[in-house]
């Protein structure tokens, strides 16, 4: 086989991932923008995706981690509604839905109030992002919460539920 024929075959072999190997597209959740234009990335249910997010987290302004009780498996995890407000200016900076245990946001330096909500349960923490030093918060929900009930849609009075 001549070198002219061997080179394209070699390039093709190197470009394809080995069978069973994850590609970057498998590991990297999409970068999204909320209505205000703030970029964020959420995910991490898969261990390899979580490792990828942890690796790129220092390049983002903030990392938010959501921890459910140990009884829940990652597939049971409920989406977390996240709202970030500038602490001193009062304007909403980000409104997003995290489908996994990690959310990375490109927040500029500042101080923020971060609300994380699963159904009717909400918790708020203060986050400070400094130039070159990303902020990180960890939100944990107690183990005595009935997450199965929270996953159900609210029922109206006509359906036999409470208002």
Secondary structure, DSSP 8 states (H G I E B T S, - for coil): --HHHHHHHHHHHHHS--TT---HHHHS---EE-TT--EEEEE--SHHHHHHHHHHGGGSSEEEEEE--TTS-GGG---EEEEEEETTT--EEEEEEESSSEEEE---SEEEEEEEEETTEEEEEEEEEBTTB-EEEEEE--TTS-HHHHHS----GGGT---
